[in-house]
Amino acid sequence: MDTKILQNVPLAQYTTLKIGGPADYFIKANSTTDLIKILSSADIKPITILGNGSNVLISDTGIRGLVIKNTSSEIKIVNCKLKIENFSPTYTQRQENEPDKYLDFPKIDYDESTLPISEIEISSGCLLSYIINWTLDHGLTGLQWFAYIPGTIGGAIVHNIHGGSYHIADYLKSITCFDQNSQKTVTYQKSDLNWQYEQSFFLQNPNLVILSVVLNLFHGDTIKAKSVRDAWIAQKIKVQPMNSPGSAFQNPSLEICQKNWGEQKSAGWIIDHELNLKGYSIGDAQISNQHSNFFVNNGHATASDYYKLIKHVQNLVKTKFGFDLLPEIKFLGDFSTPSK
Ligand SMILES: Cc1cc2nc3c(=O)[nH]c(=O)nc-3n(C[C@H](O)[C@H](O)[C@H](O)COP(=O)(O)OP(=O)(O)OC[C@H]3O[C@@H](n4cnc5c(N)ncnc54)[C@H](O)[C@@H]3O)c2cc1C
């Protein structure tokens, strides 16, 4: 293990939003072996895992205990050219109501589910962008739908990320974790766990640290997949600002939308068309002019500004429509003290 535990380390630099106070204690895990060693020997508690910090809002007072920044990045093909059975994508609720402004998923979607697959084993700290390029260069497709998502595969599994019509769990074979309660490693098959839009077993069980995953990927058309990846990136650059933690809110359920609008609506559409809040700001935290479900840091936003902006939108939706708009972002640290 070539890294040491540091004290009082500012965490804003480890997030896409560039917001957040210090970690009491901080260490980088550069491999799966390091990650296991740190987890099994650390006597500083609690432990928080940070992937690429692209889905978190860290409080201004930071995070107590030990923060492990996961940069483990091994990747290898473990089983080649198998036949897959029962590839069944889960329905995604990520819907754009103005497809002319955003990518129109059904238009570019295509089915690869009958192709032979290979199994890829990946350390949890590996960046999705690296995995997508590596697998395409090795003749494997399936992850092109997740291009431009700036997270690690560990963070992607925790949030069961969605891209186009797919969730990352659709491609999953198994996950190996370190259980902080039993101090043992445990492997789950995909079918052992329940997967839904923005939901995973790991959000409910923070004692489990994902060490590595095995994905099933297709021996598909890499030229076609690369063109999807590139189109996706070109389109997302225009509408998804990187100085954010991704979408602020989950899209409301179809049931809620049908009651209010007669059809599925996205959180961004509601913020834009029903609340008229595009561009609205509190301090340097702003509802992006590019996409109303992306809240950005214009330079000096505090976590408190950002949190107030989220609460403001939630309160307006609750008052006007009577339902709770649920955050897609994970809040780390203490947000209980009243904001100044
Ligand atoms: C510009 C932009 C575009 C985005 N587009 C999308 C999109 O299209 N679809 C989508 O679904 N999301 C999107 N996101 C959100 C985000 O990138 C994903 O959720 C991402 O996969 C999070 O991974 P991360 O490594 O950054 O996780 P982090 O933000 O570091 O962590 C998120 C949570 O997971 C936990 N965690 C991280 N790693 C582990 C691990 N190994 N074991 C256990 N717990 C862990 C953390 O403790 C934290 O609670 C976008 C974000 C941005 C900034």
The ligand as a Tripos MOL2 file, in Angstrom:
@<TRIPOS>MOLECULE
LIG
   53    58     1     0     0
SMALL
NO_CHARGES

@<TRIPOS>ATOM
      1 C1        -22.4150   15.8640  -16.2420 C.3       1 LIG1
      2 C2        -23.0180   14.6810  -15.5440 C.ar      1 LIG1
      3 C3        -23.8100   13.7840  -16.2560 C.ar      1 LIG1
      4 C4        -24.3860   12.6820  -15.6150 C.ar      1 LIG1
      5 N1        -25.1870   11.8420  -16.3540 N.ar      1 LIG1
      6 C5        -25.7950   10.7970  -15.7510 C.ar      1 LIG1
      7 C6        -26.6570    9.9260  -16.5060 C.ar      1 LIG1
      8 O1        -26.8370   10.0880  -17.7050 O.2       1 LIG1
      9 N2        -27.2440    8.8980  -15.8410 N.ar      1 LIG1
     10 C7        -27.0380    8.6760  -14.5100 C.ar      1 LIG1
     11 O2        -27.6300    7.7330  -13.9740 O.2       1 LIG1
     12 N3        -26.2320    9.4700  -13.7670 N.ar      1 LIG1
     13 C8        -25.6060   10.5240  -14.3570 C.ar      1 LIG1
     14 N4        -24.7780   11.3510  -13.6120 N.ar      1 LIG1
     15 C9        -24.6010   11.0790  -12.1530 C.3       1 LIG1
     16 C10       -23.3000   10.3110  -11.7620 C.3       1 LIG1
     17 O3        -22.2560   10.5480  -12.6930 O.3       1 LIG1
     18 C11       -23.4910    8.8180  -11.6110 C.3       1 LIG1
     19 O4        -24.4490    8.5310  -10.6140 O.3       1 LIG1
     20 C12       -22.1500    8.1370  -11.2620 C.3       1 LIG1
     21 O5        -22.1400    6.8110  -11.6500 O.3       1 LIG1
     22 C13       -21.7200    8.2620   -9.8040 C.3       1 LIG1
     23 O6        -20.4430    7.6310   -9.6590 O.3       1 LIG1
     24 P1        -19.2910    8.2610   -8.7600 P.3       1 LIG1
     25 O7        -18.1250    7.3460   -8.8220 O.co2     1 LIG1
     26 O8        -19.0140    9.6680   -9.1580 O.co2     1 LIG1
     27 O9        -19.9720    8.1920   -7.3370 O.3       1 LIG1
     28 P2        -19.8030    9.2130   -6.1280 P.3       1 LIG1
     29 O10       -20.4950   10.4920   -6.4800 O.co2     1 LIG1
     30 O11       -18.3760    9.3140   -5.7320 O.co2     1 LIG1
     31 O12       -20.5940    8.4540   -4.9750 O.3       1 LIG1
     32 C14       -21.9990    8.3260   -5.0530 C.3       1 LIG1
     33 C15       -22.4620    7.4510   -3.8610 C.3       1 LIG1
     34 O13       -22.0040    6.1210   -4.0620 O.3       1 LIG1
     35 C16       -21.1860    5.6880   -2.9660 C.3       1 LIG1
     36 N5        -20.1080    4.8840   -3.5360 N.ar      1 LIG1
     37 C17       -19.2340    5.2370   -4.5180 C.ar      1 LIG1
     38 N6        -18.4170    4.1970   -4.7930 N.ar      1 LIG1
     39 C18       -18.7780    3.1770   -3.9720 C.ar      1 LIG1
     40 C19       -18.3030    1.8240   -3.7840 C.ar      1 LIG1
     41 N7        -17.2630    1.3330   -4.4660 N.pl3     1 LIG1
     42 N8        -18.9220    1.0640   -2.8700 N.ar      1 LIG1
     43 C20       -19.9670    1.5370   -2.1430 C.ar      1 LIG1
     44 N9        -20.4430    2.7980   -2.2590 N.ar      1 LIG1
     45 C21       -19.8550    3.6070   -3.1680 C.ar      1 LIG1
     46 C22       -20.6900    6.9690   -2.3100 C.3       1 LIG1
     47 O14       -20.3980    6.7800   -0.9370 O.3       1 LIG1
     48 C23       -21.8820    7.9030   -2.5230 C.3       1 LIG1
     49 O15       -22.8560    7.6480   -1.5230 O.3       1 LIG1
     50 C24       -24.1620   12.4600  -14.2300 C.ar      1 LIG1
     51 C25       -23.3480   13.3550  -13.5040 C.ar      1 LIG1
     52 C26       -22.7840   14.4570  -14.1530 C.ar      1 LIG1
     53 C27       -21.9070   15.4110  -13.3660 C.3       1 LIG1
@<TRIPOS>BOND
     1     1     2 1
     2     2     3 ar
     3     2    52 ar
     4     3     4 ar
     5     4     5 ar
     6     4    50 ar
     7     5     6 ar
     8     6     7 ar
     9     6    13 1
    10     7     8 2
    11     7     9 ar
    12     9    10 ar
    13    10    11 2
    14    10    12 ar
    15    12    13 ar
    16    13    14 ar
    17    14    15 1
    18    14    50 ar
    19    15    16 1
    20    16    17 1
    21    16    18 1
    22    18    19 1
    23    18    20 1
    24    20    21 1
    25    20    22 1
    26    22    23 1
    27    23    24 1
    28    24    25 2
    29    24    26 1
    30    24    27 1
    31    27    28 1
    32    28    29 2
    33    28    30 1
    34    28    31 1
    35    31    32 1
    36    32    33 1
    37    33    34 1
    38    33    48 1
    39    34    35 1
    40    35    36 1
    41    35    46 1
    42    36    37 ar
    43    36    45 ar
    44    37    38 ar
    45    38    39 ar
    46    39    40 ar
    47    39    45 ar
    48    40    41 1
    49    40    42 ar
    50    42    43 ar
    51    43    44 ar
    52    44    45 ar
    53    46    47 1
    54    46    48 1
    55    48    49 1
    56    50    51 ar
    57    51    52 ar
    58    52    53 1
@<TRIPOS>SUBSTRUCTURE
     1 LIG1         1 GROUP 0 **** ****
